Amino acid sequence: MMFRNKVVLLFLSLLLISFQLEAAPPKFKKKMFYGPIPFNSLNMSVGFLSGPSANHLTEYLNQWAKDRNGQDIFSDISNSPFIRIGYDRQISPNILLRGSVSLSYLKNTSYGYYYAESDTANFLLHIRRTFKIYLLGFEGGLLYYFIPPDVQHFSPYIGGGYAAVVPLSRLDTDSFTDGGTKIDVPGENVSRNSLEAGLHSEFGMVYFMTNRYAAAVEGRYQMSQSKFYIHNYNFDIDYSGFSLSMNFYYYF
């Protein structure tokens, strides 16, 4: 009798466990796809940015030196390295949401001179200026694929969006006499950080090597600007420019 009760109890326990297993949600969520490519991807872009300008500032600094019988000629901001890390989320077969963080390094330099005033007489002062900017961007936008993503196929795309831009800018000035003695001139070393709004548009061609990996060539135009203050004046710094990059994607 006792043995039969144990068998019945064991049978009921197993039956209850089987019902619980059937009712429990799956331990792993199903992956979601539009075709063979997963919804989510991480991507990295590496390239160069061309076009940003600090002409208003550099023209003023040259005129400031000319007013003191000198000159201060700046080079143009050269092509600048550009990197971006992003996350894409596919919301339809042709449309993706993109969020990313980008960083560019902008720099131009000058060599000049002017005649500085002193208590006894004016003297020649040589100057070397370096204006550099770390341009940080937090971006969000949409991409549209003209051809839905598929393995071993190309797909052209366009997109655009908005950005919060943080320019970390600094002007360093080295001043020294004919004999090489360094002079500390107040107000000639200036830094400024700010938060600005920006826009961007992009176009490219991506190739899906597998359902996990893809690569693309992308062109991108961005627009934003900030103010820089020196000598009690402020000047527009224009970060509008075109970048060309290689993009690498991992889908999951």
Long-range contacts (C-beta under 8 A, 24 or more apart in sequence): 34-90, 34-92, 34-93, 34-148, 34-149, 35-93, 35-148, 35-149, 35-150, 36-149, 36-150, 36-151, 36-211, 37-90, 37-149, 37-150, 37-151, 37-208, 37-211, 37-251, 38-211, 38-212, 38-251, 38-252, 39-89, 39-90, 40-87, 40-88, 40-89, 40-90, 40-251, 40-252, 41-87, 41-88, 41-214, 41-249, 41-250, 41-251, 41-252, 42-85, 42-86, 42-87, 42-88, 42-249, 42-250, 42-252, 43-85, 43-86, 43-87, 43-88, 43-100, 43-247, 43-248, 43-249, 43-250, 44-83, 44-84, 44-85, 44-86, 44-247, 44-248, 45-82, 45-83, 45-84, 45-85, 45-86, 45-102, 45-218, 45-245, 45-246, 45-247, 45-248, 46-82, 46-83, 46-245, 46-246, 47-81, 47-82, 47-218, 47-243, 47-244, 47-245, 47-246, 48-79, 48-80, 48-81, 48-82, 48-243, 48-244, 48-245, 49-79, 49-80, 49-81, 49-82, 49-104, 49-106, 49-222, 49-241, 49-242, 49-243, 50-79, 50-80, 50-241, 50-242, 50-243, 51-240, 51-241, 51-242, 52-77, 52-80, 52-104, 52-106, 52-133, 52-135, 52-237, 52-238, 52-239, 52-240, 52-241, 53-77, 53-237, 53-238, 53-240, 54-108, 54-131, 54-228, 54-235, 54-237, 54-238, 55-238, 56-235, 56-236, 56-237, 57-131, 57-171, 57-228, 57-230, 57-235, 57-237, 58-108, 58-110, 58-131, 60-231, 60-233, 60-235, 61-110, 61-129, 61-230, 62-110, 62-112, 64-114, 64-231, 65-112, 65-113, 65-114, 65-127, 68-114, 68-115, 68-116, 69-114, 69-115, 70-112, 70-113, 70-114, 70-115, 71-112, 71-113, 71-114, 72-110, 72-112, 72-113, 72-114, 72-127, 72-129, 73-110, 73-111, 73-112, 74-108, 74-109, 74-110, 74-129, 74-131, 75-108, 75-109, 75-110, 76-108, 77-106, 77-107, 77-108, 78-107, 78-108, 80-104, 80-105, 80-106, 80-107, 81-105, 82-243, 82-245, 84-139, 84-245, 86-139, 88-143, 88-249, 90-149, 93-145, 93-148, 94-144, 94-145, 94-146, 94-148, 95-142, 95-143, 95-144, 95-145, 96-142, 96-143, 96-144, 96-145, 96-159, 97-140, 97-141, 97-142, 97-143, 98-139, 98-140, 98-141, 98-142, 98-143, 98-159, 98-161, 99-139, 99-140, 100-137, 100-138, 100-139, 100-140, 101-136, 101-137, 101-138, 101-139, 102-135, 102-136, 102-137, 102-139, 103-134, 103-135, 103-136, 103-137, 104-133, 104-134, 104-135, 104-243, 105-132, 105-133, 105-134, 105-135, 106-132, 106-133, 106-134, 106-135, 106-239, 107-131, 107-132, 107-133, 116-183, 116-185, 123-177, 124-177, 124-178, 125-175, 125-176, 125-177, 125-183, 125-185, 126-175, 126-176, 126-177, 126-178, 127-173, 127-174, 127-175, 127-188, 128-173, 128-174, 129-171, 129-172, 129-173, 129-174, 130-171, 130-172, 131-169, 131-170, 131-171, 131-172, 132-169, 132-170, 132-172, 133-167, 133-168, 133-169, 133-170, 133-237, 134-167, 134-168, 135-165, 135-166, 135-167, 135-168, 135-239, 136-165, 136-166, 136-167, 136-168, 137-163, 137-164, 137-165, 137-166, 137-198, 137-222, 137-224, 138-163, 138-164, 138-165, 138-166, 139-163, 139-164, 139-198, 139-200, 141-200, 143-202, 145-206, 149-206, 149-208, 149-214, 150-208, 151-208, 151-209, 151-210, 151-211, 152-208, 152-209, 153-207, 153-208, 154-205, 154-206, 154-207, 155-205, 155-206, 155-208, 156-203, 156-204, 156-205, 156-206, 157-203, 157-204, 157-205, 157-206, 158-201, 158-202, 158-203, 159-201, 159-202, 159-203, 160-199, 160-200, 160-201, 160-202, 161-199, 161-200, 162-197, 162-198, 162-199, 162-200, 163-197, 163-198, 163-199, 163-200, 163-222, 163-224, 164-195, 164-196, 164-197, 164-198, 165-195, 165-196, 165-197, 165-198, 165-224, 165-226, 165-239, 166-193, 166-194, 166-195, 166-196, 167-192, 167-193, 167-194, 167-196, 167-226, 167-237, 167-239, 168-193, 169-193, 169-226, 169-228, 169-237, 171-228, 171-230, 187-230, 187-231, 190-228, 190-229, 190-230, 192-226, 192-227, 192-228, 192-229, 194-226, 194-227, 196-224, 196-225, 196-226, 197-224, 198-222, 198-223, 198-224, 198-239, 199-223, 199-224, 204-247, 206-247, 206-249, 211-251, 212-250, 212-251, 212-252, 213-248, 213-249, 213-250, 213-251, 214-248, 214-249, 214-251, 215-246, 215-247, 215-248, 215-249, 216-246, 216-247, 216-249, 217-244, 217-245, 217-246, 217-247, 218-244, 218-245, 218-246, 218-247, 219-243, 219-244, 220-244, 220-245
